[in-house]
Amino acid sequence: MIYRLLRVVFSFYLRIFHLLQIKGRQHLPANGPLILCANHSSYFDSMLLALCTNRQVHFLIYQSFYHHPLLGWFIRKCGAIAVTQSGNDNEAMGRALAVLRDGGIIGIFPEGRLSLTGIPNEAKPGAALLALASGAPIVPVTIRGAHVVFGKGKKRPSPGSIMVDIHTPVYPDRLKRKDKTYLRAVTDQVMGRIERRLAAYRRKGLLRAVKGRPGHPAGTSGRTGG
C-alpha cells in the first residue's frame, strides 16, 4: 500500500515538475524474475527505477539508509533489502535470490554509491552474481538529467528534465556462473550500454551548445547529466 502510494505521488511530481519521460518499456519481460540495473547519480534514482514497471521493485539498500530514523520506515515498508556497506552480504543476497525465485524484481545500482559528477563509477558484480545464480535477465536502465536535478549534496531539487531509457535485456549464461572473468564481462556489458547512452546524450548536448553560440544560424542549448 505504501509502495503504491509513493509511486503515484512521485509519478505525478516528476512528470509535472521535471517532465519525466520513460522510453523502452517494451523491453521489459511481462512476468518472471528480473533485475533492473541503472546508473546512480541522484536521490531520485530508486523511484525512477520503480516507475519503469507496474510491478513492485525490491531494492538493495545500504543499512545506513534502511535504518534511517525518517526514511527507514518508508524504505522497509517498500520491501527494500538491507545490505552492508562493503556489499559482501550473504544474507542480503539470499533474500534477493528469494525474491527472484518467486518471480519478483530486484533493483540494483551496480556503482553502489552516488556519483558526484554524474559519470558512472566503477561497477560491482552483484547484479551479475544474482543473474547467474537465479537465471533472471538483467535490464540496463540509463537515467539522464536526474544528477542535475537532485544530485548528491543538494538539499532540494533544481529545475530540469529527466529521461529514463530502458534497454534490451542481457541474458547471462548460467553455465559460466563460476567464471570470475565472465562475471566481470557481464557487469561491463550492462554498464557499457548505460554509459554509451549517457555519452551519446552528452555529445548531443555539446553539439546543441556549439550551434547555439553567437554567429551560428540557430540552436538551443542542451542540458546534460546523469
C-alpha positions in Angstrom: 0.0 0.0 0.0 2.8 2.5 1.0 4.8 1.5 -2.1 1.9 2.1 -4.5 1.0 5.4 -2.8 4.6 6.7 -3.0 4.7 5.6 -6.6 1.6 7.6 -7.5 2.9 10.7 -5.7 6.4 10.6 -7.3 5.0 9.8 -10.7 2.8 12.9 -10.5 5.6 15.1 -9.2 8.3 14.0 -11.6 6.1 14.2 -14.7 4.7 17.6 -13.9 7.8 19.4 -12.5 10.6 17.5 -14.3 8.9 16.4 -17.5 9.8 12.8 -16.8 9.9 10.6 -19.9 10.4 6.8 -19.8 11.3 5.1 -23.0 11.7 1.4 -23.8 9.1 -0.2 -21.6 8.5 -2.8 -24.4 11.9 -4.3 -23.5 10.7 -5.4 -20.0 9.5 -9.0 -19.7 5.8 -9.1 -18.8 6.4 -11.6 -16.0 9.0 -13.7 -14.3 12.2 -12.7 -12.4 14.0 -9.6 -13.4 17.0 -7.4 -12.4 16.9 -3.7 -13.1 20.3 -2.0 -13.2 20.8 1.7 -13.5 23.5 4.4 -13.2 23.3 6.1 -9.8 23.7 9.9 -9.5 20.6 11.2 -7.9 18.4 10.9 -4.8 15.5 10.2 -7.2 17.1 7.1 -8.8 15.2 4.5 -6.8 11.8 5.9 -7.5 12.7 6.4 -11.2 13.5 2.7 -11.4 10.3 1.9 -9.6 8.3 3.9 -12.2 9.7 1.8 -15.1 7.2 -1.0 -14.3 3.9 -1.5 -12.6 5.3 -4.5 -10.7 6.9 -3.9 -7.4 10.7 -3.4 -7.4 12.7 -4.6 -4.3 15.8 -2.5 -3.9 19.1 -3.4 -2.3 19.7 -0.5 0.1 22.7 0.2 2.3 21.9 -0.4 6.0 22.6 3.3 6.9 19.5 4.2 4.8 17.5 1.1 5.8 17.7 2.1 9.5 17.5 5.9 8.9 15.1 7.4 11.6 12.9 9.2 9.0 13.4 7.3 5.7 13.9 3.9 7.1 10.2 3.3 7.8 9.3 4.0 4.2 12.2 2.0 2.9 11.2 -1.0 4.9 7.5 -0.7 4.0 8.5 -0.7 0.3 10.2 -4.1 0.6 13.8 -3.0 0.4 16.6 -5.3 1.3 19.4 -4.0 3.6 23.0 -4.7 2.6 26.2 -3.9 4.3 28.4 -1.0 3.1 31.0 -3.5 1.8 28.4 -5.1 -0.4 29.6 -8.6 0.7 26.5 -9.7 2.4 25.3 -13.3 2.1 22.1 -12.7 3.9 21.1 -9.8 1.6 22.0 -11.9 -1.4 19.9 -14.8 -0.1 16.9 -12.5 0.4 17.3 -11.1 -3.1 17.6 -14.5 -4.6 14.3 -15.5 -2.8 12.6 -12.5 -4.4 13.8 -13.6 -7.9 13.0 -17.2 -7.4 9.4 -16.1 -6.5 9.3 -14.3 -9.9 9.9 -10.8 -8.5 12.0 -7.8 -9.5 15.2 -6.6 -7.9 16.6 -3.1 -8.4 20.3 -2.5 -8.2 22.7 0.3 -8.7 26.0 -1.5 -9.5 28.1 1.5 -8.6 26.9 1.3 -5.0 27.4 4.9 -4.1 26.0 8.1 -5.7 28.3 9.5 -8.4 29.4 13.0 -7.6 29.9 14.0 -11.2 27.0 12.2 -12.9 29.6 10.0 -14.7 29.2 6.3 -13.5 31.8 5.0 -11.1 33.3 1.5 -11.3 30.5 -1.1 -11.0 30.4 -4.0 -8.6 29.4 -7.5 -9.8 26.4 -8.0 -7.5 23.8 -7.9 -10.3 25.7 -10.4 -12.4 26.1 -12.7 -9.4 22.3 -12.6 -8.8 21.5 -13.1 -12.5 23.8 -16.1 -12.8 22.5 -17.7 -9.6 18.9 -17.2 -10.4 18.6 -17.2 -14.2 17.0 -13.8 -14.2 17.7 -11.4 -17.1 19.4 -8.1 -16.4 17.8 -5.0 -17.9 20.1 -2.0 -18.1 18.5 1.4 -17.5 20.0 4.8 -18.3 18.9 7.7 -16.1 19.7 11.1 -17.6 19.2 14.6 -16.1 18.5 13.4 -12.6 22.0 14.3 -11.5 21.4 18.0 -12.4 18.0 17.9 -10.7 18.8 16.3 -7.4 22.4 15.1 -7.2 24.5 14.3 -4.1 24.9 17.3 -1.8 21.8 19.1 -2.9 19.3 20.0 -0.2 16.3 20.3 -2.6 15.6 19.5 -6.3 16.5 22.0 -9.0 14.7 22.7 -12.3 15.4 20.3 -15.1 14.0 17.5 -17.1 14.6 13.8 -16.6 14.8 11.0 -19.2 14.9 7.2 -18.5 15.9 4.8 -21.2 15.2 1.0 -20.7 17.5 -1.2 -22.8 17.0 -4.7 -24.1 17.7 -7.5 -21.5 21.0 -9.2 -21.0 20.7 -13.0 -20.5 23.9 -14.3 -18.9 25.0 -17.9 -19.5 24.4 -19.8 -16.2 26.9 -22.5 -17.2 29.6 -19.8 -16.7 28.5 -18.7 -13.2 31.8 -19.9 -11.6 33.9 -18.0 -14.1 35.0 -14.7 -12.5 36.2 -13.3 -15.8 32.8 -13.9 -17.3 31.2 -12.3 -14.2 33.2 -9.1 -14.9 32.3 -9.3 -18.6 28.6 -9.4 -17.8 28.9 -6.4 -15.5 30.9 -4.5 -18.1 28.3 -5.3 -20.8 25.4 -4.0 -18.6 27.3 -0.8 -17.6 28.6 -0.3 -21.2 25.1 0.0 -22.5 24.2 2.6 -19.8 27.4 4.6 -20.3 27.2 4.6 -24.1 23.7 6.1 -24.0 24.9 8.7 -21.5 27.8 9.6 -23.7 25.5 9.9 -26.7 23.3 12.4 -24.8 26.4 14.4 -23.8 27.6 14.6 -27.4 24.2 15.9 -28.5 24.2 18.4 -25.7 27.6 19.7 -26.7 26.6 19.9 -30.3 23.5 21.9 -29.5 25.6 24.2 -27.3 28.0 24.9 -30.2 25.2 25.5 -32.6 23.6 27.9 -30.2 26.7 30.2 -29.9 26.5 33.7 -31.5 27.3 33.6 -35.2 25.6 30.3 -35.8 22.3 30.2 -37.5 20.2 28.5 -34.8 20.2 26.1 -32.0 19.1 25.6 -28.5 21.4 24.9 -25.5 21.1 21.4 -24.1 21.3 20.1 -20.5 23.4 17.1 -19.8 23.9 15.0 -16.8 23.3 11.6 -15.2 
